[in-house]
Amino acid sequence: MTVDQPGEIRPGDIYEDCSFHPVLCTTIDGDEIQGISLIDASAPRACSLGHCAVIKLSIADVIAARADWPAYLARRKAEFDQEQPTS
C-alpha cells in the first residue's frame, strides 16, 4: 500500500500526481505543483495541491512503479477507489 510520506512537498521531492505518476517536483507556485514524470519523462506535469490527490512518495514507491508500471498503476487506482466515500 502506498502511504503519503510526512512533510510538505518541496522542489526536489518526489510526489504522485493525479495520474499516479511518480514525479520529481521542480516548481511549486501557490496551489500549483509541477514536475517531471519518473515513468516517461513527460513534463511539465502539473496538479493542484488543493484539488488533486497529490501525495509525497518514498523511493521504495518509485522503485515499485518503475519495476512494473502497469501493476503499480492498477494497484494505485484500486487503492484510490477504496479510499473514496460511497454515495
N, CA, C and O of each residue as an XYZ file, in Angstrom:
348
protein
N       0.849     -1.181      0.000
C       0.000      0.000      0.000
C       0.894      1.245      0.000
O       1.866      1.317      0.753
N       0.568      2.199     -0.828
C       1.316      3.448     -0.904
C       0.794      4.396      0.166
O      -0.412      4.613      0.287
N       1.713      4.955      0.936
C       1.351      5.833      2.048
C       1.953      7.214      1.815
O       3.121      7.336      1.446
N       1.150      8.249      2.033
C       1.622      9.625      1.943
C       2.737      9.826      2.966
O       2.539      9.590      4.158
N       3.896     10.256      2.508
C       5.043     10.473      3.386
C       4.863     11.780      4.157
O       4.241     12.715      3.652
N       5.397     11.851      5.368
C       5.224     13.071      6.162
C       5.988     14.247      5.566
O       7.007     14.079      4.895
N       5.474     15.424      5.828
C       6.155     16.651      5.427
C       5.595     17.272      4.172
O       4.938     16.624      3.357
N       5.877     18.537      4.052
C       5.456     19.337      2.907
C       6.285     18.954      1.687
O       7.475     18.662      1.812
N       5.663     18.953      0.504
C       6.386     18.672     -0.738
C       7.115     19.948     -1.149
O       6.547     21.040     -1.139
N       8.384     19.784     -1.509
C       9.225     20.900     -1.949
C       9.942     20.497     -3.237
O      10.059     19.306     -3.527
N      10.424     21.471     -4.014
C      11.226     21.116     -5.191
C      12.361     20.160     -4.797
O      13.063     20.370     -3.808
N      12.513     19.108     -5.603
C      13.493     18.068     -5.325
C      12.874     16.829     -4.714
O      13.475     15.755     -4.752
N      11.669     16.962     -4.145
C      10.952     15.815     -3.588
C      10.243     15.057     -4.706
O      10.098     15.557     -5.821
N       9.807     13.846     -4.385
C       9.057     13.030     -5.329
C       7.625     12.919     -4.828
O       7.388     12.618     -3.658
N       6.675     13.163     -5.721
C       5.266     13.067     -5.372
C       4.535     12.266     -6.437
O       5.053     12.035     -7.529
N       3.320     11.846     -6.098
C       2.468     11.153     -7.055
C       1.402     12.127     -7.521
O       0.680     12.705     -6.708
N       1.306     12.308     -8.823
C       0.310     13.241     -9.362
C      -1.046     12.552     -9.504
O      -1.191     11.383     -9.146
N      -2.030     13.268    -10.021
C      -3.386     12.723    -10.098
C      -3.537     11.650    -11.175
O      -4.607     11.054    -11.305
N      -2.474     11.396    -11.951
C      -2.466     10.270    -12.893
C      -1.617      9.123    -12.358
O      -1.287      8.193    -13.093
N      -1.263      9.191    -11.070
C      -0.496      8.179    -10.350
C       0.959      8.073    -10.797
O       1.635      7.105    -10.447
N       1.456      9.045    -11.560
C       2.865      9.052    -11.952
C       3.728      9.519    -10.790
O       3.398     10.517    -10.151
N       4.826      8.826    -10.497
C       5.827      9.394     -9.593
C       6.485     10.566    -10.338
O       6.926     10.414    -11.477
N       6.547     11.713     -9.697
C       7.021     12.935    -10.348
C       8.075     13.602     -9.475
O       7.911     13.710     -8.260
N       9.164     14.049    -10.111
C      10.163     14.847     -9.420
C       9.664     16.283     -9.427
O       9.492     16.879    -10.490
N       9.432     16.838     -8.246
C       8.914     18.201     -8.135
C       9.978     19.196     -8.569
O      11.108     19.159     -8.082
N       9.613     20.092     -9.491
C      10.522     21.140     -9.940
C      10.072     22.528     -9.493
O      10.900     23.418     -9.300
N       8.758     22.717     -9.328
C       8.229     24.041     -9.006
C       6.937     23.922     -8.208
O       6.101     23.058     -8.471
N       6.797     24.800     -7.239
C       5.510     24.982     -6.565
C       5.215     26.469     -6.610
O       6.024     27.292     -6.180
N       4.038     26.805     -7.142
C       3.631     28.198     -7.254
C       2.202     28.299     -6.719
O       1.240     28.008     -7.429
N       2.081     28.712     -5.469
C       0.758     28.773     -4.849
C       0.182     27.384     -4.733
O       0.744     26.529     -4.049
N      -0.954     27.149     -5.407
C      -1.643     25.864     -5.360
C      -1.141     24.892     -6.427
O      -1.497     23.714     -6.398
N      -0.323     25.364     -7.365
C       0.114     24.505     -8.472
C       1.474     23.887     -8.180
O       2.410     24.568     -7.761
N       1.559     22.567     -8.413
C       2.817     21.839     -8.296
C       3.149     21.293     -9.675
O       2.277     20.779    -10.375
N       4.422     21.407    -10.064
C       4.857     20.930    -11.372
C       6.091     20.074    -11.230
O       6.858     20.214    -10.277
N       6.278     19.171    -12.203
C       7.462     18.341    -12.181
C       7.610     17.519    -13.433
O       6.936     17.742    -14.439
N       8.534     16.538    -13.343
C       8.879     15.663    -14.456
C       8.568     14.220    -14.034
O       8.995     13.770    -12.971
N       7.827     13.511    -14.871
C       7.472     12.121    -14.588
C       8.723     11.255    -14.532
O       9.601     11.350    -15.390
N       8.788     10.414    -13.514
C       9.880      9.444    -13.411
C       9.537      8.138    -14.123
O      10.317      7.186    -14.081
N       8.380      8.086    -14.774
C       7.984      6.933    -15.576
C       8.332      7.153    -17.039
O       8.987      6.311    -17.655
N       7.897      8.285    -17.606
C       8.109      8.510    -19.043
C       8.755      9.854    -19.371
O       8.835     10.224    -20.542
N       9.210     10.580    -18.374
C       9.892     11.872    -18.524
C       8.987     12.964    -19.100
O       9.486     13.996    -19.550
N       7.677     12.756    -19.096
C       6.784     13.800    -19.586
C       6.838     14.997    -18.634
O       6.914     14.852    -17.414
N       6.796     16.184    -19.243
C       6.867     17.422    -18.463
C       6.331     18.563    -19.301
O       6.359     18.475    -20.528
N       5.852     19.612    -18.701
C       5.621     19.674    -17.260
C       4.349     18.934    -16.890
O       3.351     19.000    -17.607
N       4.389     18.240    -15.785
C       3.201     17.606    -15.214
C       2.757     18.547    -14.108
O       3.541     18.875    -13.218
N       1.525     18.975    -14.155
C       1.031     19.958    -13.190
C      -0.240     19.472    -12.517
O      -1.112     18.880    -13.152
N      -0.329     19.735    -11.215
C      -1.506     19.385    -10.427
C      -1.803     20.515     -9.451
O      -0.963     21.378     -9.193
N      -2.999     20.486     -8.926
C      -3.406     21.391     -7.855
C      -3.146     20.705     -6.528
O      -3.562     19.564     -6.327
N      -2.467     21.383     -5.628
C      -2.229     20.814     -4.300
C      -3.529     20.678     -3.517
O      -3.665     19.774     -2.692
N      -4.477     21.563     -3.767
C      -5.727     21.544     -3.025
C      -6.839     20.711     -3.636
O      -7.793     20.350     -2.948
N      -6.726     20.399     -4.929
C      -7.837     19.722     -5.608
C      -7.473     18.382     -6.227
O      -8.362     17.652     -6.665
N      -6.210     18.045     -6.275
C      -5.772     16.738     -6.777
C      -5.300     15.919     -5.578
O      -4.989     16.473     -4.524
N      -5.252     14.638     -5.740
C      -4.848     13.760     -4.641
C      -3.331     13.553     -4.649
O      -2.847     12.421     -4.674
N      -2.598     14.657     -4.628
C      -1.136     14.611     -4.651
C      -0.623     14.084     -3.310
O      -1.038     14.548     -2.248
N       0.295     13.097     -3.376
C       0.923     12.601     -2.157
C       2.436     12.556     -2.355
O       2.926     12.386     -3.471
N       3.157     12.711     -1.263
C       4.613     12.616     -1.272
C       4.986     11.135     -1.224
O       4.474     10.386     -0.392
N       5.889     10.717     -2.129
C       6.255      9.304     -2.244
C       7.614      8.992     -1.631
O       8.475      9.860     -1.487
N       7.773      7.716     -1.275
C       9.074      7.208     -0.842
C       9.825      6.683     -2.073
O       9.226      6.457     -3.125
N      11.113      6.499     -1.930
C      11.913      5.918     -3.001
C      11.429      4.494     -3.304
O      11.428      4.082     -4.464
N      11.025      3.747     -2.291
C      10.514      2.380     -2.499
C       9.296      2.389     -3.429
O       9.142      1.493     -4.259
N       8.429      3.404     -3.291
C       7.268      3.505     -4.183
C       7.701      3.749     -5.623
O       7.126      3.181     -6.552
N       8.703      4.585     -5.810
C       9.204      4.875     -7.158
C       9.812      3.616     -7.766
O       9.589      3.326     -8.941
N      10.565      2.878     -6.990
C      11.176      1.640     -7.487
C      10.092      0.646     -7.895
O      10.210     -0.005     -8.934
N       9.040      0.522     -7.091
C       7.928     -0.376     -7.432
C       7.243      0.063     -8.722
O       6.907     -0.773     -9.561
N       7.037      1.360     -8.885
C       6.389      1.877    -10.092
C       7.252      1.639    -11.326
O       6.741      1.277    -12.386
N       8.545      1.840    -11.188
C       9.459      1.655    -12.322
C       9.619      0.174    -12.679
O       9.805     -0.162    -13.849
N       9.548     -0.704    -11.688
C       9.742     -2.141    -11.930
C       8.591     -2.739    -12.736
O       8.814     -3.598    -13.589
N       7.368     -2.294    -12.473
C       6.193     -2.839    -13.168
C       5.110     -1.775    -13.193
O       4.183     -1.808    -12.384
N       5.223     -0.834    -14.118
C       4.301      0.297    -14.191
C       2.842     -0.140    -14.315
O       2.010      0.392    -13.579
N       2.473     -1.084    -15.207
C       1.058     -1.466    -15.296
C       0.501     -2.010    -13.972
O      -0.627     -1.684    -13.602
N       1.272     -2.825    -13.264
C       0.805     -3.371    -11.986
C       0.686     -2.268    -10.934
O      -0.283     -2.236    -10.176
N       1.660     -1.372    -10.883
C       1.623     -0.260     -9.926
C       0.395      0.614    -10.184
O      -0.329      0.970     -9.255
N       0.170      0.951    -11.440
C      -0.970      1.795    -11.814
C      -2.290      1.134    -11.427
O      -3.173      1.795    -10.880
N      -2.434     -0.156    -11.702
C      -3.666     -0.874    -11.349
C      -3.860     -0.888     -9.833
O      -4.967     -0.666     -9.342
N      -2.780     -1.149     -9.095
C      -2.872     -1.180     -7.628
C      -3.245      0.181     -7.062
O      -4.084      0.269     -6.166
N      -2.632      1.245     -7.574
C      -2.915      2.588     -7.063
C      -4.345      3.015     -7.390
O      -5.004      3.647     -6.563
N      -4.827      2.680     -8.575
C      -6.216      3.001     -8.920
C      -7.170      2.276     -7.975
O      -8.150      2.865     -7.518
N      -6.900      1.013     -7.677
C      -7.747      0.244     -6.763
C      -7.701      0.836     -5.360
O      -8.739      0.956     -4.709
N      -6.508      1.210     -4.882
C      -6.386      1.833     -3.560
C      -7.144      3.148     -3.505
O      -7.828      3.436     -2.522
N      -7.024      3.938     -4.547
C      -7.706      5.231     -4.604
C      -9.218      5.038     -4.585
O      -9.928      5.750     -3.875
N      -9.711      4.076     -5.364
C     -11.155      3.811     -5.402
C     -11.676      3.382     -4.029
O     -12.780      3.766     -3.643
N     -10.894      2.590     -3.288
C     -11.293      2.159     -1.955
C     -11.343      3.313     -0.961
O     -12.127      3.273     -0.013
N     -10.523      4.335     -1.161
C     -10.473      5.483     -0.260
C     -11.627      6.454     -0.471
O     -11.924      7.261      0.410
N     -12.283      6.387     -1.635
C     -13.342      7.342     -1.962
C     -14.636      6.984     -1.236
O     -15.032      5.819     -1.194
N     -15.294      8.001     -0.663
C     -16.574      7.738      0.002
C     -17.622      7.314     -1.015
O     -17.638      7.806     -2.143
N     -18.495      6.402     -0.612
C     -19.594      5.979     -1.484
C     -20.817      6.845     -1.192
O     -21.051      7.254     -0.054
N     -21.594      7.118     -2.247
C     -22.782      7.954     -2.060
C     -24.018      7.135     -1.933
O     -25.108      7.684     -1.769
